[in-house]
Amino acid sequence: MSILINKNTKVIVQGITGNQGNFHTKLMKQYGTNIVAGVTPGKAGQKVEGIPVYNTIKDALKNHKADYSIAFVPAKLIKDAAFEALKNNLNLILITEGIPVHDTIEIVNAFKKKKKILIGPNCPGLITPEESKIGIIPGYACKKGNIGIVSRSGTLTYEIANRLTKNNIGQSTIIGIGGDPVVGLDMIEALKLFEKDKQTKKIILVGEIGGDIEERAAEYIKKNIKKPVIAFIAGKTAPKGKRMGHAGAIIEGETGTFEAKIKALKKANIKIAETPSEIPNLLF
């Protein structure tokens, strides 16, 4: 078992004929992801990697069943693409970065109201190793196993998964939730799913400075999570007052600092890795 996706998950790619959509469709298909159709307005009748292209999701669903859409669509067009997926009752992975916050808020609220899964924006997606990946996480860095990973950082997700794999430690599902100030599925929701999942035995939480989701996750873990959790927080050496990396890496007063996050995690008795290389040893 895994969370969110498995080998039977059917996927539509919005923006499949663009450079990024085309490139990552090929990699997802090679990994084994069940991509049933692509959508690009005005490109109906074409094929990408043997996958039929339609003008709209509605047209695609006349011929194919689907569970998820992944959108490789520019920020200025993403709102329409997201609502098209939602209107057709699909879960959505939003890879796109640079989406205006007010658009993201509207999209997130709509998906929550309809109780559909939204991951992102500005995220690498998710992968259930050796079964399916929807997004841009490198498949070669992952190995099937029982460690769940939820992360705000794309590159750290890849690095940590790769370190586990090289140490022969497999993963159940890896979720990159995105680094923007507002995201769909968050750390606490991912923790709930991992806690219920029989395959997942331990959880790795990868955070960074800015916002308060790690502090809130630590409080939730303390009260609700029975499985062992190991955490890594990026941004220890970030200069005070300087905004770093992700749009979500915003510190206000003491909230969102590296020190505040570490304090909250320690209070919840969560093991903390000083560097990603420490994580494999902390799992045992």
Secondary structure by P-SEA (a helix, b strand, c coil): ccccccccbbbbbcccccaaaaaaaaaaaaacccccccccccccccccccbbbcccaaaaaacccccbbbbcccccaaaaaaaaaaaabbbbbbccccccaaaaaaaaaaaaaaccccccccccccccccccccccccccccccccbbbbbccaaaaaaaaaaaaaacbbbcccccccccccccccaaaaaaaaaacccccbbbbbbbccccaaaaaaaaaacccccbbbbbbccccccccccccccccccccccccaaaaaaaaaaabbbbbccccccccccc
